[in-house]
Amino acid sequence: MRKIALAALLSFAAAAAGAQTLSEALTYGVNDYYGTARSIALGGAMTALGGDLGSVGINPAGSAVAPYSQFTISPGVTIMNNTSGYSTYYGQDYTGYQDYTARKFNIPNVGFTLNFDSYTNGPLKSFTLGFLSNASSHFMNDFVGSGVNEMTSLLGSFAAGASPYSPAELISRDNYFSSSIPWNYLAAYQGGMIAEAFDDYGNPMVDADGNYTYLGATEGMFRMSDGSYDIRTLGALDQYSRVQVYGAKYDLIMNSGLNFNDRFFLGFNLGMPVATYRYSEYFEEAAVNPSDFEIEYADGVVTNFSHAKYNYSQTSDVSGIYAKVGFIWLPVGGLRLGAAVQTPTIYTIADVWNVDASTHFTSSNYDTAANTPRNEFTYNLVTPWRVNAGLAYTFGSFGLISADFEMADYSKMRFSEIDYNRNYDYFEVENAVNRYFAGKEYSGRFGIEVRPVPTLSLRAGYAFRTSPQYYAYDKDGMRYTAGGFINYYDEFATGANRITKKEVYPDLVGTYSCGLGYSSDGSFFSDLAVRYTKYASDYFNPYGDYISGFDDYLPEVVQTRSMADIVLTLGWRF
């Protein structure tokens, strides 16, 4: 449903141009500490406690607290559950709810520390050296949505977005690497999803600005009484959308710790995060009644649209480096204070992606498919400083309570090219989005441990994390999301509009945990933890609408996700 004379065409090309987005920056920047079963069961409230290899990633001084060397390995399983529904009209109730469950085996912690006596009469009593791997994020999401849409289509969205490009540009496979045309438009044209439109006289429809008119295979064009043309979806479409995300981030840590008189502990980390990230976005739409979608070719052959498939796949390999310093201080009695500061992390990210598109008709002779080449792009991402502080109190051998606070300002994130040899900023738009639509994230972690007998510990914890994503408001008070800002970026870049304030998303991630621990009289110890995380409902648009004023017809998937982790730590002191 788009009148050519009035259309305000917006491009949604980011999904096929590589992932460098706010979402990706936050995916790699946000920490969701795992570690050992003890640190997990205590909600990650380890800044002031230490003594545990799971605590070292949170506060490097934690290694110096234990008066012994130790080795731990922590196998675990993560269980993801997602409930999703689909809406094809703004304000319409979500329908077709579907549940999906996935499981993944992992090892959130493995490592060792070696404790050495200083053999001096000075304040330095001992020092530790260690190397360990602690998981800091699990990327796990899988959801689907399906419903019937009579108003808009993915193919119509591609047809509108391709308007600035000529058919000669869209048909050339050389343009995957030699032009700035988004790959989804190239694949859509070459895969038969869209075609050039002609007026009643057989002339290509090109406006005064040189923009072409394209039709999706799901659309028809009709002349209006005022001489303009109306393009609309010809019938009902059965739409299916699926998104899959898998991967993990681990921090490989080289640690050293210093123990001063068993009262003050100082630690240093050189962290080397590594991550794998796999993303796949699949969309299919099929004619409920193919007879509604009649297509006549130039040679007079008539066929009907049957269905179309679109898939975007991305694989990212990530590596980085940061430094971290922290302390733990025991000023009096059972009181413990701790704090740590982490430098910005410098990531190198290698993205590989490709697009597949195919269109099918009732006459299979006209079926068309396009498979793009695999594109690769390597770039840098710098995530912000991170600070955390903790307070704990130990009640002799009976138990303890602990609380942590952590903060990071994600508006400081920046993308950059590795080999900068351009006369323009390649990431200008992405970094503007980071600046305006990301901000401070606050997290709190709380834990309690009780030892009814010396060999057994009972633990519980809770943690919360605020959203680092923000809305932004322009000078007229209009609210923007990151996607809307990109569509109107030229207005802000030229000074015609400006962002005046930000407002944080009201989303809160809450995590509940519990566990128990066993400590033998010898060197062996073991801990078990169960953790449950509930995420705020999230919304996904399979494609963007393309007409100003018709956003009501934008299909949307709502998903509510939770994750459960079960982790067993086996450890030995020596």
Residue pairs with C-beta under 8 A, 6 or more apart in sequence:
1 151
1 152
1 230
1 231
1 232
1 233
1 547
1 550
1 553
2 156
2 160
2 230
2 231
2 232
2 546
2 547
2 550
3 224
3 228
3 229
3 230
3 231
4 205
4 207
4 213
4 228
4 229
4 230
4 231
5 226
5 228
5 229
6 228
7 160
7 546
7 547
7 548
8 547
8 548
9 160
9 161
9 163
9 211
9 546
10 160
10 161
10 487
10 544
10 546
10 548
11 161
11 164
11 182
11 487
12 157
12 161
12 483
12 487
12 543
12 544
13 161
13 182
13 184
13 185
14 21
14 182
14 486
15 184
15 281
15 312
16 182
16 183
16 184
16 185
16 187
16 312
16 353
16 355
17 182
17 183
18 314
18 351
18 353
18 375
18 377
19 279
19 314
19 316
19 351
19 353
20 351
20 377
20 379
20 415
20 427
20 430
21 430
21 433
21 482
22 430
22 433
22 434
22 437
22 438
22 469
22 482
24 277
24 316
24 349
25 381
25 383
25 410
25 413
25 415
25 430
25 434
25 438
26 410
26 438
26 468
26 469
27 137
27 139
27 277
28 137
28 249
28 273
28 275
28 277
28 318
28 320
28 347
28 349
28 381
28 383
29 345
29 381
29 383
29 384
29 408
29 410
29 413
29 468
30 137
30 410
30 441
30 465
30 468
31 136
31 137
31 386
32 136
32 137
32 138
32 465
32 533
33 39
33 44
33 54
33 57
33 58
33 134
33 136
34 40
34 54
34 76
34 108
34 109
34 134
34 135
34 136
34 138
34 565
34 567
35 44
35 46
35 52
35 53
35 54
35 55
35 57
35 58
35 74
35 108
35 109
35 134
35 135
36 52
36 53
36 54
36 72
36 74
36 108
36 109
36 527
36 567
36 569
36 571
37 54
37 74
37 76
37 515
37 517
37 527
37 528
37 529
37 567
37 568
37 569
38 52
38 54
38 457
38 459
38 515
38 517
38 527
38 529
38 569
39 46
39 52
39 54
39 55
39 58
40 54
40 108
40 461
40 513
40 515
40 529
40 531
40 565
40 567
41 447
41 459
41 460
41 461
41 513
41 514
41 515
41 516
41 517
41 527
41 528
41 529
41 530
41 531
42 49
42 402
42 445
42 447
42 448
42 449
42 459
42 460
42 461
42 513
43 445
43 446
43 447
43 460
43 461
43 462
43 463
43 511
43 513
44 58
44 404
44 445
44 447
44 461
44 463
45 390
45 392
45 402
45 403
45 404
45 445
45 446
45 447
45 461
45 463
46 52
46 54
46 55
46 58
46 59
46 62
46 390
46 402
46 404
46 445
46 447
47 55
47 58
47 59
47 326
47 328
47 338
47 339
47 340
47 388
47 389
47 390
47 402
47 404
48 59
48 328
48 336
48 337
48 338
48 390
48 391
48 392
48 402
48 404
49 55
49 62
49 65
49 328
49 336
49 338
49 390
49 392
49 400
49 402
50 59
50 61
50 62
50 63
50 64
50 65
50 66
50 265
50 328
50 338
51 62
51 65
51 66
52 62
52 66
53 62
53 63
53 70
53 72
53 109
53 111
53 112
53 113
53 130
53 132
53 134
53 571
54 74
54 109
54 134
54 569
55 62
56 62
56 63
56 111
56 113
56 130
56 132
56 134
56 253
56 255
56 267
56 269
57 132
57 134
57 136
57 251
57 253
57 269
57 271
58 340
58 388
58 404
59 267
59 326
59 327
59 328
59 338
59 339
59 340
59 388
59 390
60 255
60 256
60 257
60 267
60 268
60 269
60 324
60 325
60 326
60 340
61 257
61 265
61 266
61 267
61 326
61 327
61 328
61 338
61 340
62 257
62 265
62 267
62 326
62 328
63 113
63 128
63 130
63 255
63 256
63 257
63 267
64 126
64 127
64 128
64 257
64 258
64 259
64 265
64 266
64 267
64 328
65 257
65 259
65 265
65 328
66 113
66 115
66 128
66 573
67 115
67 126
67 259
68 115
68 573
68 574
69 112
69 113
69 114
69 115
69 128
69 573
69 574
70 112
70 113
70 571
70 572
70 573
70 574
71 111
71 112
71 571
71 572
71 574
72 109
72 110
72 111
72 112
72 569
72 570
72 571
72 572
73 107
73 109
73 110
73 569
73 570
73 571
74 107
74 108
74 109
74 110
74 567
74 568
74 569
74 570
75 105
75 106
75 107
75 567
75 568
76 105
76 106
76 107
76 108
76 565
76 566
76 567
76 568
77 103
77 104
77 105
77 106
77 565
77 566
78 103
78 104
78 106
78 138
78 140
78 563
78 564
78 565
79 101
79 102
79 103
79 563
79 564
79 565
79 566
80 101
80 102
80 103
80 104
80 140
80 141
80 142
80 561
80 562
80 563
81 99
81 100
81 101
81 561
81 562
81 563
81 564
82 99
82 100
82 101
82 141
82 142
82 143
82 559
82 560
82 561
82 562
83 97
83 98
83 99
83 100
83 559
83 560
84 97
84 98
84 100
84 143
84 144
84 145
84 557
84 558
84 559
84 560
85 94
85 95
85 96
85 97
85 98
85 145
85 557
85 558
86 94
86 95
86 96
86 145
86 146
86 147
86 239
86 241
86 555
86 556
86 557
87 93
87 94
87 95
87 147
87 555
87 556
87 558
88 147
88 148
88 149
88 150
88 151
88 239
88 553
88 555
89 151
89 552
89 553
90 551
90 552
90 553
90 554
90 556
91 552
94 558
95 147
96 145
96 146
96 147
98 143
98 144
98 145
98 146
100 142
100 143
100 144
102 140
102 142
104 138
104 140
104 246
106 135
106 138
106 248
107 133
107 135
108 134
108 135
108 565
108 567
109 132
109 133
109 134
109 135
109 567
109 569
110 132
110 133
111 130
111 131
111 132
111 133
111 134
111 253
112 130
112 131
112 132
113 128
113 129
113 130
113 132
113 255
113 257
114 128
114 129
114 130
115 126
115 127
115 128
116 126
116 127
116 128
116 129
117 125
117 126
118 124
118 125
118 126
118 127
123 260
123 261
124 258
124 259
124 260
125 259
125 260
125 261
125 262
126 259
127 256
127 257
127 258
127 259
128 255
128 256
128 257
128 259
129 255
129 256
130 253
130 254
130 255
130 256
130 257
131 252
131 253
131 254
131 255
132 252
132 253
132 255
133 250
133 251
133 252
133 253
134 250
134 251
134 253
135 248
135 249
135 250
135 251
136 249
136 250
136 251
136 273
137 248
137 249
137 275
138 247
138 248
138 249
138 563
138 565
139 245
139 246
139 247
139 248
139 249
139 275
139 277
139 278
140 245
140 246
140 247
140 563
141 243
141 244
141 245
141 559
141 561
142 242
142 243
142 244
142 245
142 246
143 242
143 243
143 540
143 557
143 559
143 561
144 240
144 241
144 242
144 557
145 240
145 241
145 242
145 540
145 542
145 555
145 556
145 557
145 558
146 238
146 239
146 240
146 241
147 238
147 239
147 555
148 236
148 237
148 238
148 239
148 288
149 233
149 236
149 237
149 239
149 285
149 553
149 555
150 233
150 235
150 236
150 237
151 233
151 550
151 553
152 233
152 543
152 545
152 546
152 550
152 553
152 554
152 555
153 216
153 218
153 219
153 233
153 237
153 239
153 285
154 193
154 216
154 239
154 283
154 285
154 308
154 310
154 542
154 543
155 188
155 193
155 194
155 216
155 217
155 218
155 219
155 285
155 308
155 359
156 216
156 218
156 219
156 231
156 233
156 546
157 216
157 543
157 544
157 545
157 546
158 184
158 185
158 188
158 193
158 194
158 214
158 216
158 543
159 188
159 193
159 194
159 214
159 215
159 216
159 219
159 231
160 214
160 546
160 547
161 182
161 184
161 185
161 546
162 170
162 185
162 188
162 189
162 194
162 212
162 214
163 211
163 212
163 213
163 214
164 210
164 211
164 212
165 181
165 185
165 212
166 212
167 189
167 196
167 204
167 212
169 175
169 179
169 181
170 181
170 185
170 186
170 189
170 190
171 189
171 190
173 186
173 190
173 373
175 181
175 186
176 183
176 186
176 372
176 373
176 375
177 373
177 375
183 355
183 372
183 375
184 310
184 312
184 355
184 357
185 194
186 370
186 372
187 193
187 310
187 355
187 356
187 357
187 370
187 371
187 372
188 194
188 310
188 357
188 370
189 195
189 214
190 357
190 368
190 370
191 356
191 357
191 358
191 359
191 368
191 369
191 370
192 217
192 358
192 359
192 366
192 367
192 368
192 369
192 370
193 216
193 217
193 308
193 310
193 357
193 359
194 214
194 215
194 216
194 217
195 214
195 215
195 217
196 204
196 205
196 212
196 213
196 214
196 215
197 204
197 205
197 212
197 213
197 214
197 215
197 221
197 229
197 231
198 204
198 205
199 205
199 229
200 223
204 212
205 212
205 213
205 229
206 212
206 213
207 213
213 229
213 231
215 221
215 231
216 233
217 293
217 295
217 305
217 308
217 359
217 361
218 233
218 234
218 237
218 285
218 287
218 293
218 305
218 308
219 231
219 232
219 233
219 234
220 231
220 232
220 234
221 229
221 230
221 231
222 229
222 230
222 231
222 232
223 229
223 230
224 230
234 292
234 293
234 294
234 305
235 287
235 288
235 289
235 292
235 293
236 287
236 288
236 289
236 292
237 285
237 286
237 287
237 288
238 285
238 286
238 287
238 288
239 283
239 284
239 285
239 542
239 555
240 282
240 283
240 284
240 285
241 282
241 283
241 540
241 542
241 555
241 557
242 280
242 281
242 282
242 283
243 279
243 280
243 281
243 282
243 540
243 557
244 278
244 279
244 280
245 277
245 278
245 279
245 280
246 278
247 275
247 276
247 277
247 278
247 316
248 275
248 276
249 273
249 274
249 275
249 318
250 273
250 274
250 275
251 271
251 272
251 273
252 271
252 272
252 273
252 274
253 269
253 270
253 271
253 272
254 269
254 270
254 272
255 267
255 268
255 269
256 267
256 268
257 265
257 266
257 267
257 268
258 265
258 266
258 267
259 265
260 266
262 330
263 329
263 330
263 331
264 327
264 328
264 329
264 330
265 327
265 328
265 329
266 325
266 326
266 327
267 325
267 326
267 327
268 323
268 324
268 325
269 323
269 324
269 325
270 321
270 322
270 323
271 320
271 321
271 322
271 323
271 324
271 342
271 345
272 319
272 320
272 321
273 318
273 319
273 320
273 321
273 322
273 345
273 347
274 318
274 319
274 320
275 316
275 317
275 318
275 319
276 315
276 316
276 317
276 318
277 314
277 315
277 316
277 317
277 318
278 314
278 315
278 316
279 312
279 313
279 314
279 315
279 316
280 311
280 312
280 313
280 314
281 311
281 312
281 313
282 309
282 310
282 311
283 309
283 310
283 311
283 542
283 543
284 307
284 308
284 309
284 310
285 307
285 308
286 306
286 307
286 308
287 293
287 304
287 305
287 306
287 307
290 304
290 305
290 306
290 362
291 304
292 304
293 304
293 305
294 302
294 303
294 304
295 302
295 303
295 304
295 305
295 361
296 302
297 303
297 366
301 363
301 366
303 361
303 362
303 363
303 366
304 361
304 362
304 363
305 359
305 361
305 362
306 360
306 361
306 362
307 360
308 357
308 358
308 359
308 360
309 356
309 357
309 358
309 360
310 355
310 356
310 357
311 355
311 356
311 357
312 353
312 354
312 355
313 353
313 354
313 355
313 356
314 351
314 352
314 353
315 351
315 352
315 353
316 349
316 350
316 351
316 352
317 349
317 350
318 347
318 348
318 349
318 350
319 347
319 348
320 345
320 346
320 347
320 348
321 345
321 346
322 342
322 343
322 344
322 345
322 346
323 342
323 343
324 340
324 341
324 342
324 343
325 340
325 341
326 338
326 339
326 340
326 341
327 338
327 339
327 340
328 336
328 337
328 338
329 336
329 337
329 338
330 336
330 337
331 337
334 393
334 394
334 395
334 396
334 400
335 391
335 392
335 393
336 390
336 391
336 392
336 393
336 394
337 389
337 390
337 391
338 389
338 390
338 391
338 392
339 387
339 388
339 389
339 390
340 387
340 388
340 389
341 385
341 386
341 387
342 385
342 386
342 387
343 385
344 382
344 383
344 384
344 385
344 412
345 382
345 383
346 380
346 381
346 382
347 380
347 381
347 382
347 383
348 378
348 379
348 380
348 418
349 378
349 379
349 380
349 381
350 376
350 377
350 378
351 376
351 377
351 378
351 379
352 374
352 375
352 376
353 374
353 375
354 371
354 372
354 373
354 374
354 375
355 370
355 371
355 372
356 369
356 370
356 371
356 372
357 369
357 370
358 367
358 368
358 369
358 370
359 367
359 368
359 369
360 367
361 367
378 418
379 415
379 416
379 417
379 418
379 427
380 415
380 416
380 417
380 418
381 413
381 414
381 415
381 416
382 412
382 413
382 414
382 416
383 408
383 410
383 413
384 408
384 409
384 410
384 411
384 412
384 413
385 408
385 409
385 412
386 406
386 407
386 408
387 406
387 407
387 408
388 404
388 405
388 406
388 407
389 404
389 405
389 406
390 402
390 403
390 404
390 405
391 402
391 403
392 400
392 401
392 402
392 403
393 400
393 401
393 402
394 400
397 451
397 454
398 450
398 451
399 448
399 449
399 450
399 451
399 457
400 447
400 448
400 449
401 446
401 447
401 448
401 449
402 445
402 446
402 447
402 448
403 444
403 445
403 446
403 447
404 443
404 444
404 445
404 446
405 442
405 443
405 444
406 442
406 443
406 444
406 445
407 440
407 441
407 442
407 443
408 440
408 441
408 468
409 439
409 440
409 441
410 434
410 438
410 439
410 440
410 441
410 468
411 434
411 435
411 436
411 438
411 439
411 440
413 434
413 438
414 427
414 431
414 434
415 427
415 430
415 431
415 434
416 427
417 426
417 427
425 431
428 493
429 486
429 489
432 485
432 489
432 492
432 493
433 482
433 485
433 486
436 470
436 472
436 485
436 499
436 502
437 469
437 470
437 471
437 472
437 481
437 482
437 485
437 502
438 468
438 469
438 470
439 468
439 469
439 470
439 502
439 504
440 466
440 468
440 504
441 465
441 466
441 467
441 468
442 465
442 466
443 463
443 464
443 465
443 466
444 463
444 464
445 461
445 462
445 463
446 461
446 462
446 463
447 459
447 460
447 461
448 459
448 460
448 461
449 457
449 458
449 459
450 457
450 458
450 459
451 457
451 458
452 458
454 519
455 518
455 519
455 520
455 521
456 516
456 517
456 518
457 516
457 517
457 518
457 519
457 527
458 516
459 513
459 514
459 515
459 516
459 517
459 529
460 513
460 514
460 515
461 511
461 512
461 513
461 514
462 510
462 511
462 512
462 513
463 510
463 511
463 513
464 508
464 509
464 510
464 511
465 508
465 509
465 511
466 504
466 507
466 508
467 504
467 505
467 506
467 507
467 508
467 509
467 536
469 482
469 504
469 505
469 507
470 502
470 503
470 504
470 505
471 479
471 480
471 481
471 502
471 503
471 504
471 505
472 479
472 480
472 485
472 499
472 501
472 502
472 503
473 479
473 480
473 499
473 500
473 501
473 502
473 503
474 480
474 492
474 497
474 498
474 499
474 500
475 497
475 498
475 500
476 497
479 503
480 488
480 499
483 544
485 492
485 499
488 497
490 496
491 497
492 498
492 499
507 536
508 536
509 533
509 534
509 535
509 536
510 533
510 534
511 531
511 532
511 533
511 534
512 531
512 532
513 529
513 530
513 531
513 532
514 529
514 530
515 527
515 528
515 529
515 530
516 527
516 528
517 525
517 526
517 527
517 528
518 525
518 526
518 527
519 525
523 572
523 573
523 574
524 570
524 571
524 572
525 571
525 572
525 573
526 568
526 569
526 570
526 571
527 568
527 569
527 571
528 566
528 567
528 568
528 569
529 565
529 566
529 567
529 569
530 564
530 565
530 566
531 564
531 565
531 567
532 562
532 563
532 564
532 565
533 562
533 563
533 564
533 565
534 562
535 560
535 561
535 562
535 563
537 558
537 559
537 560
538 558
538 559
538 560
538 561
539 556
539 557
539 558
539 559
540 556
540 557
540 559
541 554
541 555
541 556
541 557
542 555
542 557
543 554
543 555
544 554
545 551
545 553
545 554
